[in-house]
Amino acid sequence: MEHYNNLGEVVYNEKVKHWRFRVKIIWIYPFYSYVTGKRPHHVYVLADEYGTKMEMTIYDIYGDMFRGLEKQEGKWVEIFILEVGRAHSGFKATKSKFTLIATGDTQIHIIDPLNDHLYFEFKGIHEIPHMSYKEKSIGMNSN
């Protein structure tokens, strides 16, 4: 079985470019820069099977290589050979400190949905019910 990296393992190291991810494309949106006036680049919001989210940027110079992927929201993909950059402040769809950057060597392949891991729809942390310390103590003492 192939070894895949988890998005939670990503660190900024310019020498490491052989990352391998198996992720789901959650959302794809074009990003327009009014400063440069260039064609839009696309930002992909990715999530691995452990629930970690991260953005991947495909700049306009590589847009033709990945044409058609912008219609693949909700699909699982394998992504190979990426660069890692530091996430900039401003609008971000994830809270990750890093962002993935596609290069001319990046490969993206659509794969079958994962069935070997439990995958769930992500909820905000505030939507997850929490148990107070008192409730935990009562539950533990009732046995």
TORPA-615880 format. One record per residue (C-alpha): residue in one letter; x, y, z. Coordinates in nm, 4 decimals, decimal comma. Each point is the difference from the previous one (the first is absolute). Layout:
N
R type       px       py       pz
R    A        X        Y        Z
...
//
This chain:
143
R type       px       py       pz
R    M   0,0000   0,0000   0,0000
R    E   0,1228   0,3478  -0,0840
R    H   0,1002   0,2294   0,2817
R    Y  -0,1932   0,3267   0,0076
R    N   0,0723   0,3051   0,2089
R    N  -0,2719   0,1482   0,2169
R    L  -0,0704   0,3703  -0,0321
R    G   0,0749   0,0265   0,3722
R    E   0,3601  -0,1124  -0,0663
R    V   0,0778   0,2891  -0,2354
R    V   0,2961   0,2162   0,0971
R    Y   0,1715   0,2814  -0,1857
R    N   0,3208  -0,1335  -0,1504
R    E   0,1125   0,1248  -0,3412
R    K   0,2000  -0,3193  -0,0642
R    V  -0,2975  -0,2349   0,0404
R    K  -0,2157  -0,0099  -0,3131
R    H  -0,1060  -0,3638  -0,0103
R    W  -0,3161   0,0239   0,2034
R    R  -0,2715  -0,2587  -0,0753
R    F  -0,3550   0,0684   0,1083
R    R  -0,3286  -0,1830  -0,0284
R    V  -0,2606   0,2702   0,0593
R    K  -0,3526   0,1086  -0,0799
R    I  -0,0608   0,3231  -0,1911
R    I  -0,2445   0,1873   0,2222
R    W  -0,0243   0,3309  -0,1849
R    I   0,1600   0,1671  -0,3012
R    Y  -0,0121   0,3709  -0,0617
R    P   0,1732   0,2410  -0,2401
R    F   0,2071   0,2719   0,1622
R    Y   0,0306   0,3288  -0,1848
R    S   0,2805   0,2411   0,0775
R    Y  -0,0995   0,3576  -0,0622
R    V   0,3574   0,1039   0,0743
R    T   0,1676  -0,1994  -0,2786
R    G  -0,2952  -0,0088  -0,2409
R    K   0,1019  -0,3484  -0,1176
R    R  -0,2294  -0,2903  -0,0779
R    P  -0,1479  -0,1619   0,3088
R    H   0,1684  -0,2892   0,1687
R    H  -0,1963  -0,2739   0,1719
R    V   0,0032  -0,0864   0,3668
R    Y  -0,1012  -0,3525   0,1021
R    V  -0,1122  -0,0720   0,3548
R    L   0,1111  -0,3567   0,0768
R    A  -0,0708  -0,2334   0,2919
R    D   0,1619  -0,3306   0,0848
R    E  -0,1759  -0,2971   0,1580
R    Y   0,0994   0,1201   0,3484
R    G  -0,1847   0,3297  -0,0376
R    T   0,2988   0,2299  -0,0541
R    K  -0,0654   0,2770  -0,2534
R    M   0,2472   0,1946  -0,2097
R    E  -0,0054   0,2185  -0,3090
R    M   0,1818  -0,0732  -0,3258
R    T   0,0679   0,2736  -0,2547
R    I   0,0251  -0,0602  -0,3732
R    Y   0,1405   0,3133  -0,1603
R    D  -0,1172   0,1124  -0,3437
R    I   0,3249  -0,1046  -0,1728
R    Y  -0,0887  -0,3641   0,0805
R    G  -0,3734   0,0424  -0,0574
R    D  -0,0002  -0,1862  -0,3307
R    M   0,1652  -0,3061   0,1574
R    F  -0,2835  -0,0373   0,2509
R    R  -0,2913   0,1098  -0,2176
R    G  -0,3179  -0,1874   0,0865
R    L   0,0862  -0,0568   0,3640
R    E  -0,2007   0,3059   0,1008
R    K  -0,3118  -0,2154  -0,0556
R    Q   0,1126  -0,2734   0,2390
R    E  -0,1235   0,1294   0,3368
R    G  -0,0849  -0,2884   0,2299
R    K   0,2408  -0,2436  -0,1691
R    W   0,2912  -0,1839   0,1591
R    V   0,3355   0,0585  -0,1661
R    E   0,3635  -0,1016   0,0301
R    I   0,2404   0,2925  -0,0219
R    F   0,3737  -0,0456  -0,0523
R    I   0,2973   0,2386  -0,0081
R    L  -0,1029   0,3299   0,1571
R    E   0,1706   0,2912   0,1627
R    V  -0,0943   0,1230   0,3444
R    G  -0,0246   0,3705   0,0753
R    R  -0,0995   0,2039   0,2981
R    A  -0,3635   0,1071  -0,0034
R    H  -0,0527   0,3745  -0,0320
R    S  -0,2269   0,1982   0,2234
R    G  -0,3275   0,1187  -0,1440
R    F  -0,2807  -0,2107  -0,1368
R    K   0,0643  -0,3698   0,0504
R    A  -0,2476  -0,2837  -0,0043
R    T   0,2091  -0,2016   0,2491
R    K   0,1968   0,0793   0,3125
R    S   0,3141  -0,1794  -0,1142
R    K   0,3364   0,1740   0,0405
R    F   0,1084  -0,1437  -0,3364
R    T  -0,1315  -0,0173  -0,3527
R    L   0,0777  -0,2455  -0,2789
R    I   0,1183   0,1366  -0,3335
R    A  -0,0339  -0,1927  -0,3269
R    T   0,2988   0,0103  -0,2352
R    G   0,0652  -0,1178  -0,3537
R    D   0,0904  -0,3437   0,1432
R    T  -0,3125  -0,0383   0,2163
R    Q  -0,2242  -0,2941  -0,0870
R    I  -0,3645  -0,0287   0,1027
R    H  -0,1999  -0,3197  -0,0578
R    I  -0,3639  -0,0609   0,0870
R    I  -0,0438  -0,3180   0,2078
R    D  -0,2892  -0,2025   0,1388
R    P  -0,1487   0,1170   0,3295
R    L   0,1812  -0,1284   0,3054
R    N  -0,1734  -0,2874   0,1770
R    D   0,2794  -0,1009   0,2363
R    H  -0,0382   0,3047   0,2262
R    L  -0,2984   0,1615   0,1616
R    Y  -0,0583   0,3265  -0,1833
R    F  -0,2485   0,2515   0,1244
R    E  -0,1279   0,3381  -0,1015
R    F   0,1878   0,2663   0,1902
R    K  -0,1718   0,2205   0,2525
R    G   0,1218   0,3118   0,1689
R    I   0,1490  -0,0557   0,3440
R    H  -0,2902   0,1914   0,1547
R    E  -0,2524  -0,2450  -0,1488
R    I   0,1550  -0,2995   0,1753
R    P  -0,1687  -0,0717   0,3339
R    H   0,2304   0,0272   0,2986
R    M  -0,0253  -0,1777   0,3318
R    S   0,0808   0,1929   0,3134
R    Y   0,2414  -0,1349   0,2587
R    K  -0,2931  -0,0440   0,2401
R    E  -0,1944  -0,2122  -0,2529
R    K   0,3069  -0,2184  -0,0598
R    S   0,0453  -0,0561   0,3731
R    I  -0,3642  -0,0961   0,0500
R    G   0,0144  -0,2414  -0,2942
R    M   0,3146  -0,1655   0,1314
R    N  -0,1310  -0,0367   0,3553
R    S  -0,3297  -0,1581  -0,1040
R    N   0,1661  -0,3288  -0,1047
//
